[in-house]
Amino acid sequence: CCPLTLQTYGSKNLLRVGVILQRATIIILLCCFPCCAILINVEQLMLLMQQDPEVSRMTQQYVNAFLPALPVVFLYNLETRYLQNQMIMWPLVLSGVIGNVVNVVANYVLLYVFHLGVTGSAWANTIAQYSQTIFLFLYIIGRKLHVNTWGGWSCECLLEWDSFTSLAIPSMLMMCIEWWTYEIGSFLIGLLSVVELSVQSIIYEVSVVAFMIPLGLGTGASVQVGNALGAGNIEAAKRSSSTSLICTGVFSVIVGSILAATRNVLGYIFTKDKEIIDLVAWVMPIYVVFHLFEAMTGACSGVLRGIGKQKFGAILNAVSYYGVGMPLAAVLLFVAKIGVMGLWVAMLVCVFILCTCFITYISRLDWEKAAKEAQRRAGVTQLPPPELPSLGSEASCKDLDVGPAPQPHTYLPARAVLGSVAGIEVQNDVVLTGITKTEGPAYHLELRDATPAPATAVVTKQLIFRRGLAVAAAVAALALGIAIKLTTSTD
């Protein structure tokens, strides 16, 4: 639901945030069905890729035990986004601590007391996921953090799925394309030797830790930029974007310097094998340069998410990683035969291209247009300042054209929201639509035959049909997965 909730919250159209949250909840729960269809066939997929049968069997055991946690994992991510977009962070930290503590305790009990093995570990993870999700939900309810944005369940959550998915799918691809690239790279390295794979695993773990700072700064940039654009505050959006990039650059230089200075001893954290330690030290200088560009790319990605330009980021990621990075990595690995160094050289080329293109795009961005797009997504429109008639030197009040007398019960024009009657609120020359005010002066609009009853019935039937198709498609995907599982199972 990012940047929709970001920009909507910034525009102060708060009740619309709740509608977006409802819409996101329904969509991600429907996504659980096709995900389950894939996960119940993990063993078959691994065997298809010539993986060890015993490893494949144990992986399927873990996945089967963890499947009940899948909806909760999705909902927890939705809760974190909901709070992040309101710049509420500490409950997320607290829920993470609780989840980790529960995970440790549950693992100890299920592994060392009940001796449940892989299945017990999966159950422990499931319990931890439920605990942190329930805690965060109760925290939101108990502290009444939802009051300003939640107006109850509304039929409007069934609307505008196209606009939601048009942002959600590119946003997902922006992250997944990069993740998949690293997984593919590790798979290719595994075809070379165990030593090369060990080095790749160590550097990958280092990269995950090093990327936490740019990830946090990128998330902060996304929140600040999205809220500012939703409020129409262009200068604040620019300032947040620049600040995040500068801070990311400074921290990436510091982290890179530490990694470069400790490259000869870094491997000892993971292993005592001298060959692996020396190879890690050899690759680390390339990784340090890679980290500088990757960090800036991560911050730029956060800015793009706040602006709502995920589609541009997803396309550029796909071209860079799969059009340039993976082919170059294959050549360096299997033709030039320079081992794990070749993979990280290819990744360096990727992030250099991404960083250059992202910074160029952001620096040339039309921020005023971006603000208007953000306010359109948020359901608000700018109210232009009234034009005062100019008076000549000899003009008098009698010369002014006052127009016809106003009709009784005339209000400012508002956009009707399908399924409800929209109210109006004016804040800082911004007209908020789709809002029901419960305090202060209220404006009530009467729709006088704006839409004939037959047309409304047709629209409602079409909406029910389309949402019914979405549910049917999700269930059909799960049914197909179950059928494949039953027909290919060897048990």
Secondary structure, DSSP 8 states (H G I E B T S, - for coil): -TTHHHHHHHTT-HHHHHHHHHHHHHHHHHHHHHHHHHHTTHHHHHHHTT--HHHHHHHHHHHHHHGGGHHHHHHHHHHHHHHHTTT--HHHHHHHHHHHHHHHHHHHIIIIIS--HHHHHHHHHHHHHHHHHHHHHHHHHHTTTTTTT-----GGGGS-HHHHHHHHHHHHHHHHHHHHHHHHHHHHHHTT-HHHHHHHHHHHHHHHHHTHHHHHHHHHHHHHHHHHHHTT-HHHHHHHHHHHHHHHHHHHHHHHHHHHHTTTTGGGGT---HHHHHHHHHHHHHHHHHHHHHHHHHHHHHHHHHHT-HHHHHHHHHIIIIIIIHHHHHHHHHTS--THHHHHHHHHHHHHHHHHHHHHHHHT--HHHHHHHHHHHHTEEE----------TT--GGGS---S---TT--------TTS--EEEEETTEEEEEE---SSS-------SSS-HHHHHHHHHHHHHHHHHHHHHHHHHHHHHHHHHHHH---
